[in-house]
Amino acid sequence: MLTSTTPTVEGNPIQKYLGVISSEVIVWANVVKDFFASFTDFFWWRSGSYETALIDAKDEAMRELVTKAKKLGADAIVGIDIDYEAIGKGKWSMFMVSFSGTAVKLTKQIS
């Protein structure tokens, strides 16, 4: 499935708009990650545990978005927007990754 942050697909006009779709994934940033992240923040290193959690959440949210588009019979998703949000504080902190876009049917089939 073609996915794009742009509102159109160059060289392939949109035949039909199937609707706005979205997906959200929330991951808990556990106490162990928080503890080690505090050291990485203190020493100005990158926090690999947080980066991995965010990447996994982003990938899962994108898979969910594509699944929703396929159920609508879409060939592509255009106008994709990605948002990241921190929810809560301390040991109860979580990350939310949300995607939204428009499922579309293209004039030409994309393989």
N, C-alpha and C positions, 0 to 999 in steps of 0.2 A: 504494500500500500504506500502510495506517495504521501508524504507529510511535508508541510511547508509553513513557515511563518509568514509568507507572503499571501496576499489575498487572491492571487491568480496563479495559474500554471502556464508558464510561457509556452506558446505554440499549441496549447490545448484548451480551448474554451470550456467553461463550465456549462454543462447542459442543464443541470438541475441542482438546486440547493436542498439538501435533505434535513438540515437542521443543525442547531448549535449543540455540541456535545461537550461533556466535561468529565474529568476524573480527578479524584483526590486520594492521596496516600499519606497517612500519618504514621510516623515512626517515633518510638520512644528513644530518647537519648539516655541510656542507663547510667547509673551511678559510677560504674567502672570507667566508662567512656568519659564522663564528666571529670573524674579524678585525673586521668591521664591527659585529657585535653587542657586542664588547668596548668599542667607543667609545660605543655607545648605552647600555650598562650604566653606563659611567663617568659619562656626563652625564645619567643618569636618563631617557633617552628610551626609547620603546618600540622594540623590535627588529622592524621590519616583515618582514625576511627570515625570522626564526623564526616569526612569527605566520602568514605565508603558508604555510610548510612544514607547520605544525600544522593549519591549516585544510584544506589539500589532503589531508593524511593522514586527517583526520577524515572528510572527504567520501568518500574512497575506501573507508574502512572501513565506512561506513554503506551505500554502494552494494553492497559485497560482502555485508553482512548481509542486505539486502533480496533480493539475488539468491538467497542460500541459502534464505530463507523462501519465495520463489516456487517454487523447485524442490520444496519439500515440499507445495505447494498451499495455503500459508497466505494468509489475508486480512489478517492483522495480525501485528505483533511487539509484545509487551507486556513490561514489566519491563526495559526496556533500561538497561544500565549502561555507562558510558563511563569508561575509564581511560587516563591518560597516564603514560608512564614514560620517563625518560632512561636510556640504556644507554651505557656506556663513558665515556671522558673525553678531553678535548682534541680533537685532530684526528680521533680515531676515534669521536667521540660520535654517537649516533643517538637518534631519538625513536621510541617505539612508541605507537600509539594502538590500543586494543582495545575492541571492543563485544561485549556479550553480551545475549541476550534470549531470550524464549520465542516460538516461532512458533505461531500459533493459527489455528483455523478459527472464525469468528464465526457466530452464529445468522442474522444478516442480512448480505447482501452489502454491502460498502462500495465505492462507485464513486469 
